[in-house]
Structure formats: C-alpha cells, structure tokens
C-alpha cells in the first residue's frame, strides 16, 4: 500500500485538448516524495550551482518521452496495478536522487542560484489517458512536435523558484503507456536523467522482492551530483 509519501489529488475526469487532434483525459495529479522513514532519508539541504551550471539557467527545460508497449493495459489495470507500482518505485528512486525532488531558487543573500531540498518537497506527477495512435507516436518516423506536446509535463515555476523535475504518465488503452519527463537544464544533465530513469525501472522490478536496493552502477554520487 502506498504510504503518505504520495499525496494524491484525484480530479473529476475531464477532457483537455493539449494539442490539435490529441485530446487528453486527466485522471489524477499527485505529488510523490522520496520514501520516508528510512535511515537514508536526508534532512533539508542546499548547494549552489557551479559556474558551468549557471550557463544553462536561461535554456528551456529538457523534455523526454519513453514509450512502453502493453496491449492488455486496460484503464482498470493501469489505475490499480501499474500506477501504484510506478509511484512507489518512484518514491524509492527519489530517495537516491533528492535534488530531483527539490527546486531551484535564488535567495536575496546568495551570490548564485541554489538547488535546495526540504522535507515537504515532492515531484508532481500527472496521470492521464490518451486515445491517440500509440504506434504512430512511438515509432521511428519523424513526427511534428505538436503531436507529442500533450504527453510532456510542465515544470512548476514562479517568480522565485522552479521545480527540478515534472512527470506525466499517459495510458493509451490496450496499446501501452508513455512516461514524459521534464527536467530543469541547470540542475539535471542528460547522463543523470537517463541514470535516474534506469534506477526507477530497476527498483520497479524489485517491488515484489525483499531486497529493493539500488544497483551500485545506478547509485548516484553524493548530494550535489
């Protein structure tokens, strides 16, 4: 059973057109936090961006899509089995990648922007359903970006802070599902983002086992990357 590290706000289902010809049915918006009550749980921390990292401050976020074919993925199975497993393993993975659950801020007293994490931070996860053509969107053909826009989550931003990462999990009934990940370019490089996804997938396969530890090659360096 998913514990309090996942705060769920279930919405009345409604249709939202994110891009032409791609209606998206929003099922749920959740906040998934690093798994609590663990010896590895960290307290609040912050660290400044390096000089090289500040170069990416004004660049747009990095957006990636991962498609998983699953022809027996009904809405019931998706909501009752797949989503709980993905959320729980995400919570476990974030325990090793705490900056991804944090945010980027620039306090008045700081000379450079800082990445910070506090115990109330979490990753926003949007869960949705799409009736677009899964095979067309996931194949190797060149596709116009507006056709994929409805699968990509938006980072939460304000005048004084920006989230590190946002996730969207979209079901294509009886076809498969897609995980969209958006990361702030100043916080997460390509290598870290890919290693995080591999770590998430690795932990997801271990949920039914007693040992849910992360493989050494997938364990990131100390906080601060």
Protein Blocks (a to p, Z undefined) as FASTA:
>chain_A
ZZfklccdddddddddfbghiacddfbdcdddddehifklccdddddddfklmmmmmpcc
dddddddddfklcfklmmmmmmmmmmmmmmmmmmmmmmlmmccdddfkbmbdcddddfkb
ccdddddddfbdfklmmmmbdcdfklmmmmpccddddfkbccfbdcdddddehkbccddd
dddfklmcfklmmmmmmmmmmmmmmmmpmblcdcfklpccdehZZ
